[in-house]
Amino acid sequence: MNRKNALAAAVAAALALGSVAVATTQSTAAASRSTTAAGTSAARPGAGFRTMTADARGEAIRTADRNAAATARALGLSSDERLVAKDVLIDADGARHVRYDRTYRGLSVIGGDLVVHLAKNGRITGSDLAHQGAIRIAGTTPKLTATDASAAAVRHAKHVRHAKAGGKDSTLVVYAAGKVPVLAYRSTVTGAGENGPASRQAVIVDASSGAPLDQYELHQNITGTGNGVTVGQVSIETTQSGSGYTLADAAHGGTVVYDSYNSPQSNPRQNARPFSKATNSWGNGTSSSRESAAVDASYGLAKTWDYYKNTFNRSGIRNDGRGAPAYVHVDNSLLNAFYDDNCFCMYFGDGSSQNGNTPVTALDVAGHEMSHGVTAATANLTYSGESGGLNEATSDIFGTMVEFYANNSGDPGDYYIGEKLNMPGGYMRRMDNPSADGRSLSCWNSNAGSVDVHLSSGIGNHFFYLAAEGTGAKTIGGRSHNGTTCDNDTFAGIGKDKAAAVWYRALSAYMTSTTNYAGARTATLQAAADLYGTNSQERYLISKAWAAVSVGTALPDPGPGTPTPSPTTPPGGNVLTNGSFEQGTSGWTQSQNIITNSGQQAARDGSWYAWMMGYGSTAAESLSQSNIAVPSTGTPKLTFWLKTTTQESGSTAYDTLKVNVNGTTLATYSNADASSGYVQKTVDLSAYKGQTVKLEFAGTEDAYLPTVFLVDDIAIG
């Protein structure tokens, strides 16, 4: 069996786990995990999750469904409950995080979602439940009819005027987001509200008394006094259709941008049709052309897709490779943009006289709205109370990260939300100082769950800014920022990329629909431990950032950390451990069986070498070493020998090997660098002089034709 087939067989065996071994049924976000900084994702250094093809992900979900009954018993759920697998994430070491929804006697359970954590062998190591323990209610026969429930929902709708709802809009559910589960109706109420004349609000009422239990907007939107921006002259993906072109983006899941032709918000697709024309040049940079807003939307959604894909290896909103359609020019004078999970689509209004009728298609707006979909597909944070604030904060966080990622000279990255929206005051929200707008919360307080979610999101935004950038004044993206705290503390940040990796892992693996700010602290501390280590500075500074917004207290300072290279400098001045691999895997962390003495390939010298890629199918691998003390004198450099063989042709880089230091790519090699033998490569490390770093070789391969990267004799000195 060749190496590729052996690995495929190993993956298939892991996916075929047919039983669930129980380590604990206690729900705890602090359960022991085996993944550390040394065990991060083969796909990306930040996410900590393994790459899976669509087929592998589907089989993993089917396996989780087959194990659902045993898992429910292990967690102590009642015989009336069923688990339905929603998603599966796999760590580099094979540990799994399975996200389930649950039903009760066939009824959907609001607040019934949970995440089960399993070791590689299928043994449960912990769980996170939106509702702790089994669900038990008196019965599933309601006293109210669906029509009665609809009438009660209309009476209780707080933010919708001229509300209406029909019996067909009310569904019997179990509401478990409160302390005691109850039989309830979930009704959809429509009317005039903050989302316009056709706002849609979910209202949950008790099925016996009609008493209100919860309510929240169904359009998870970004709101303010004005929205709008253009992205300038950019490249966008289109599709040729006959002799013309359409704004269909096959490179990003088949995303299509439609002109709503001002269809009413109550039916925004009523008059919609795709943009199409004879030439492949779109818009004129102003709102006088209907195409200009479509260019902004197409560009923003593509950049958002690319950010998630290239940072976390997430393929689209639902991680299934499908693009969500987008509609611009919705309604008339609509100062809004929103994502709707019910139709898996996004809508953008044209703005109004308040913002000069600028279309609401800003780069960070697109990132914000698409990220609502990512939240819906992962933690599904309820859009009310503190979880609603976290939902909005998540969209602000990743909308901001998309802005940094896009690196658009006309809209440089910063921590202002909606700064290009032509608004009075110059922005919608500020992550460094949320309360500067006179409304948003910068610090947690006991009323945080009672204010509008766009205002309580300030707590999460403020945390993220401090975790990323630390305290003190600085200029970012040409704008003034000042990281003030609620406890007068001062500290450094861990960098925006690490902070985003922590948030994404917490959202994907640990948060549930009812997570509040205290729960978010627990989830991010666990995520930081997974990615960087329990005693890492990163985890410590995450705790400092939470304390700085009045959520919990800071952990004890673990100190700067002790580098772990050999006590004495090895011969030749190499500060790496086992750079020649002649001690096997000692000192290295590998996502697959990369370090080998296989006779199928040849080492440069000795018997051992690192064999990366060569599958001829979509794959990713990682080889890394942490706590490397870069010399503090001279001109430190990384050297290694690389042999590249490929079945690809031409100069296009289809398969790549990247050299990353502390998550930053310093060099990239590809199939275009094919060589007949080993060639020595040199990478300048002067920027890291005197620092302790993590070195990573990260390989990726596309779906066609293999490329093999052989690495040997690595040295830093």
ZIWOZI-V369896 format. One record per residue. N is the residue number from 1. RES is the residue in three letters. SS is DSSP state (h for helix, s for strand, l for the rest). Layout:
n=[N	N]
res=[RES	RES]
ss=[SS	SS]
This chain:
n=[1	2	3	4	5	6	7	8	9	10	11	12	13	14	15	16	17	18	19	20	21	22	23	24	25	26	27	28	29	30	31	32	33	34	35	36	37	38	39	40	41	42	43	44	45	46	47	48	49	50	51	52	53	54	55	56	57	58	59	60	61	62	63	64	65	66	67	68	69	70	71	72	73	74	75	76	77	78	79	80	81	82	83	84	85	86	87	88	89	90	91	92	93	94	95	96	97	98	99	100	101	102	103	104	105	106	107	108	109	110	111	112	113	114	115	116	117	118	119	120	121	122	123	124	125	126	127	128	129	130	131	132	133	134	135	136	137	138	139	140	141	142	143	144	145	146	147	148	149	150	151	152	153	154	155	156	157	158	159	160	161	162	163	164	165	166	167	168	169	170	171	172	173	174	175	176	177	178	179	180	181	182	183	184	185	186	187	188	189	190	191	192	193	194	195	196	197	198	199	200	201	202	203	204	205	206	207	208	209	210	211	212	213	214	215	216	217	218	219	220	221	222	223	224	225	226	227	228	229	230	231	232	233	234	235	236	237	238	239	240	241	242	243	244	245	246	247	248	249	250	251	252	253	254	255	256	257	258	259	260	261	262	263	264	265	266	267	268	269	270	271	272	273	274	275	276	277	278	279	280	281	282	283	284	285	286	287	288	289	290	291	292	293	294	295	296	297	298	299	300	301	302	303	304	305	306	307	308	309	310	311	312	313	314	315	316	317	318	319	320	321	322	323	324	325	326	327	328	329	330	331	332	333	334	335	336	337	338	339	340	341	342	343	344	345	346	347	348	349	350	351	352	353	354	355	356	357	358	359	360	361	362	363	364	365	366	367	368	369	370	371	372	373	374	375	376	377	378	379	380	381	382	383	384	385	386	387	388	389	390	391	392	393	394	395	396	397	398	399	400	401	402	403	404	405	406	407	408	409	410	411	412	413	414	415	416	417	418	419	420	421	422	423	424	425	426	427	428	429	430	431	432	433	434	435	436	437	438	439	440	441	442	443	444	445	446	447	448	449	450	451	452	453	454	455	456	457	458	459	460	461	462	463	464	465	466	467	468	469	470	471	472	473	474	475	476	477	478	479	480	481	482	483	484	485	486	487	488	489	490	491	492	493	494	495	496	497	498	499	500	501	502	503	504	505	506	507	508	509	510	511	512	513	514	515	516	517	518	519	520	521	522	523	524	525	526	527	528	529	530	531	532	533	534	535	536	537	538	539	540	541	542	543	544	545	546	547	548	549	550	551	552	553	554	555	556	557	558	559	560	561	562	563	564	565	566	567	568	569	570	571	572	573	574	575	576	577	578	579	580	581	582	583	584	585	586	587	588	589	590	591	592	593	594	595	596	597	598	599	600	601	602	603	604	605	606	607	608	609	610	611	612	613	614	615	616	617	618	619	620	621	622	623	624	625	626	627	628	629	630	631	632	633	634	635	636	637	638	639	640	641	642	643	644	645	646	647	648	649	650	651	652	653	654	655	656	657	658	659	660	661	662	663	664	665	666	667	668	669	670	671	672	673	674	675	676	677	678	679	680	681	682	683	684	685	686	687	688	689	690	691	692	693	694	695	696	697	698	699	700	701	702	703	704	705	706	707	708	709	710	711	712	713	714	715	716	717]
res=[MET	ASN	ARG	LYS	ASN	ALA	LEU	ALA	ALA	ALA	VAL	ALA	ALA	ALA	LEU	ALA	LEU	GLY	SER	VAL	ALA	VAL	ALA	THR	THR	GLN	SER	THR	ALA	ALA	ALA	SER	ARG	SER	THR	THR	ALA	ALA	GLY	THR	SER	ALA	ALA	ARG	PRO	GLY	ALA	GLY	PHE	ARG	THR	MET	THR	ALA	ASP	ALA	ARG	GLY	GLU	ALA	ILE	ARG	THR	ALA	ASP	ARG	ASN	ALA	ALA	ALA	THR	ALA	ARG	ALA	LEU	GLY	LEU	SER	SER	ASP	GLU	ARG	LEU	VAL	ALA	LYS	ASP	VAL	LEU	ILE	ASP	ALA	ASP	GLY	ALA	ARG	HIS	VAL	ARG	TYR	ASP	ARG	THR	TYR	ARG	GLY	LEU	SER	VAL	ILE	GLY	GLY	ASP	LEU	VAL	VAL	HIS	LEU	ALA	LYS	ASN	GLY	ARG	ILE	THR	GLY	SER	ASP	LEU	ALA	HIS	GLN	GLY	ALA	ILE	ARG	ILE	ALA	GLY	THR	THR	PRO	LYS	LEU	THR	ALA	THR	ASP	ALA	SER	ALA	ALA	ALA	VAL	ARG	HIS	ALA	LYS	HIS	VAL	ARG	HIS	ALA	LYS	ALA	GLY	GLY	LYS	ASP	SER	THR	LEU	VAL	VAL	TYR	ALA	ALA	GLY	LYS	VAL	PRO	VAL	LEU	ALA	TYR	ARG	SER	THR	VAL	THR	GLY	ALA	GLY	GLU	ASN	GLY	PRO	ALA	SER	ARG	GLN	ALA	VAL	ILE	VAL	ASP	ALA	SER	SER	GLY	ALA	PRO	LEU	ASP	GLN	TYR	GLU	LEU	HIS	GLN	ASN	ILE	THR	GLY	THR	GLY	ASN	GLY	VAL	THR	VAL	GLY	GLN	VAL	SER	ILE	GLU	THR	THR	GLN	SER	GLY	SER	GLY	TYR	THR	LEU	ALA	ASP	ALA	ALA	HIS	GLY	GLY	THR	VAL	VAL	TYR	ASP	SER	TYR	ASN	SER	PRO	GLN	SER	ASN	PRO	ARG	GLN	ASN	ALA	ARG	PRO	PHE	SER	LYS	ALA	THR	ASN	SER	TRP	GLY	ASN	GLY	THR	SER	SER	SER	ARG	GLU	SER	ALA	ALA	VAL	ASP	ALA	SER	TYR	GLY	LEU	ALA	LYS	THR	TRP	ASP	TYR	TYR	LYS	ASN	THR	PHE	ASN	ARG	SER	GLY	ILE	ARG	ASN	ASP	GLY	ARG	GLY	ALA	PRO	ALA	TYR	VAL	HIS	VAL	ASP	ASN	SER	LEU	LEU	ASN	ALA	PHE	TYR	ASP	ASP	ASN	CYS	PHE	CYS	MET	TYR	PHE	GLY	ASP	GLY	SER	SER	GLN	ASN	GLY	ASN	THR	PRO	VAL	THR	ALA	LEU	ASP	VAL	ALA	GLY	HIS	GLU	MET	SER	HIS	GLY	VAL	THR	ALA	ALA	THR	ALA	ASN	LEU	THR	TYR	SER	GLY	GLU	SER	GLY	GLY	LEU	ASN	GLU	ALA	THR	SER	ASP	ILE	PHE	GLY	THR	MET	VAL	GLU	PHE	TYR	ALA	ASN	ASN	SER	GLY	ASP	PRO	GLY	ASP	TYR	TYR	ILE	GLY	GLU	LYS	LEU	ASN	MET	PRO	GLY	GLY	TYR	MET	ARG	ARG	MET	ASP	ASN	PRO	SER	ALA	ASP	GLY	ARG	SER	LEU	SER	CYS	TRP	ASN	SER	ASN	ALA	GLY	SER	VAL	ASP	VAL	HIS	LEU	SER	SER	GLY	ILE	GLY	ASN	HIS	PHE	PHE	TYR	LEU	ALA	ALA	GLU	GLY	THR	GLY	ALA	LYS	THR	ILE	GLY	GLY	ARG	SER	HIS	ASN	GLY	THR	THR	CYS	ASP	ASN	ASP	THR	PHE	ALA	GLY	ILE	GLY	LYS	ASP	LYS	ALA	ALA	ALA	VAL	TRP	TYR	ARG	ALA	LEU	SER	ALA	TYR	MET	THR	SER	THR	THR	ASN	TYR	ALA	GLY	ALA	ARG	THR	ALA	THR	LEU	GLN	ALA	ALA	ALA	ASP	LEU	TYR	GLY	THR	ASN	SER	GLN	GLU	ARG	TYR	LEU	ILE	SER	LYS	ALA	TRP	ALA	ALA	VAL	SER	VAL	GLY	THR	ALA	LEU	PRO	ASP	PRO	GLY	PRO	GLY	THR	PRO	THR	PRO	SER	PRO	THR	THR	PRO	PRO	GLY	GLY	ASN	VAL	LEU	THR	ASN	GLY	SER	PHE	GLU	GLN	GLY	THR	SER	GLY	TRP	THR	GLN	SER	GLN	ASN	ILE	ILE	THR	ASN	SER	GLY	GLN	GLN	ALA	ALA	ARG	ASP	GLY	SER	TRP	TYR	ALA	TRP	MET	MET	GLY	TYR	GLY	SER	THR	ALA	ALA	GLU	SER	LEU	SER	GLN	SER	ASN	ILE	ALA	VAL	PRO	SER	THR	GLY	THR	PRO	LYS	LEU	THR	PHE	TRP	LEU	LYS	THR	THR	THR	GLN	GLU	SER	GLY	SER	THR	ALA	TYR	ASP	THR	LEU	LYS	VAL	ASN	VAL	ASN	GLY	THR	THR	LEU	ALA	THR	TYR	SER	ASN	ALA	ASP	ALA	SER	SER	GLY	TYR	VAL	GLN	LYS	THR	VAL	ASP	LEU	SER	ALA	TYR	LYS	GLY	GLN	THR	VAL	LYS	LEU	GLU	PHE	ALA	GLY	THR	GLU	ASP	ALA	TYR	LEU	PRO	THR	VAL	PHE	LEU	VAL	ASP	ASP	ILE	ALA	ILE	GLY]
ss=[l	l	h	h	h	h	h	h	h	h	h	h	h	h	h	l	l	l	l	l	s	s	l	l	l	l	l	l	l	l	l	l	l	l	l	l	h	h	h	l	l	l	l	l	l	l	l	l	s	l	l	l	l	h	h	h	h	h	h	h	h	h	h	h	h	h	l	h	h	h	h	h	h	h	l	l	l	l	l	l	s	s	s	s	s	s	s	s	s	s	s	l	l	l	l	s	s	s	s	s	s	s	s	s	l	l	s	s	s	s	l	l	l	s	s	s	s	s	l	l	l	l	s	s	s	s	s	s	s	l	l	l	l	l	l	l	l	l	l	l	l	l	l	l	l	h	h	h	h	h	h	h	h	h	h	h	l	l	l	s	s	s	s	s	l	l	h	h	h	s	s	s	s	s	s	l	l	l	l	l	l	s	s	s	s	s	s	s	s	s	s	s	s	l	l	s	s	s	s	s	s	s	s	s	s	s	l	l	l	l	l	s	s	s	s	s	s	l	l	s	s	s	l	l	l	l	l	l	l	l	l	l	l	l	l	l	l	l	s	s	s	l	l	s	s	s	l	s	s	h	h	h	l	l	s	s	s	s	s	l	l	l	l	l	h	h	h	l	l	l	l	l	s	s	l	s	s	l	l	l	l	l	l	l	l	l	l	l	l	h	h	h	h	h	h	h	h	h	h	h	h	h	h	h	h	h	h	h	h	h	h	h	l	l	l	l	l	l	l	l	l	l	l	l	s	s	s	s	s	s	l	l	l	l	l	l	s	s	s	s	l	l	l	l	s	s	s	s	s	l	l	l	h	h	h	l	l	l	l	l	l	l	h	h	h	h	h	h	h	h	h	h	h	h	h	h	h	l	l	l	l	l	l	l	h	h	h	h	h	h	h	h	h	h	h	h	h	h	h	h	h	h	h	h	h	h	l	l	l	l	l	l	l	l	l	s	s	l	l	l	l	l	l	l	l	l	l	l	s	s	l	l	l	h	h	h	h	l	l	l	l	l	l	l	l	l	l	h	h	h	l	l	h	h	h	h	h	h	h	h	h	h	h	h	h	h	h	h	h	s	l	s	s	s	s	s	l	l	s	s	s	s	s	l	l	l	l	l	l	l	l	s	l	l	l	h	h	h	h	h	h	h	h	h	h	h	h	h	h	l	l	l	l	l	l	l	h	h	h	h	h	h	h	h	h	h	h	h	h	h	h	h	l	l	l	l	h	h	h	h	h	h	h	h	h	h	h	l	l	l	l	l	l	l	l	l	l	l	l	l	l	l	l	l	l	l	l	l	l	l	h	h	h	l	l	l	l	l	l	l	l	l	l	l	l	l	l	l	s	s	l	l	l	l	s	s	l	l	l	l	l	l	l	l	l	l	l	l	s	s	s	s	s	l	l	l	l	l	s	s	s	s	s	s	s	s	s	s	s	l	l	l	l	l	l	l	s	s	s	s	s	s	s	s	s	s	l	l	l	l	l	l	l	l	l	s	s	s	s	s	s	l	l	s	s	s	s	s	s	s	h	h	h	l	l	l	l	l	s	s	s	s	s	s	l	h	h	h	l	l	l	s	s	s	s	s	s	s	s	s	s	l	l	l	l	l	s	s	s	s	s	s	s	s	s	s	l]
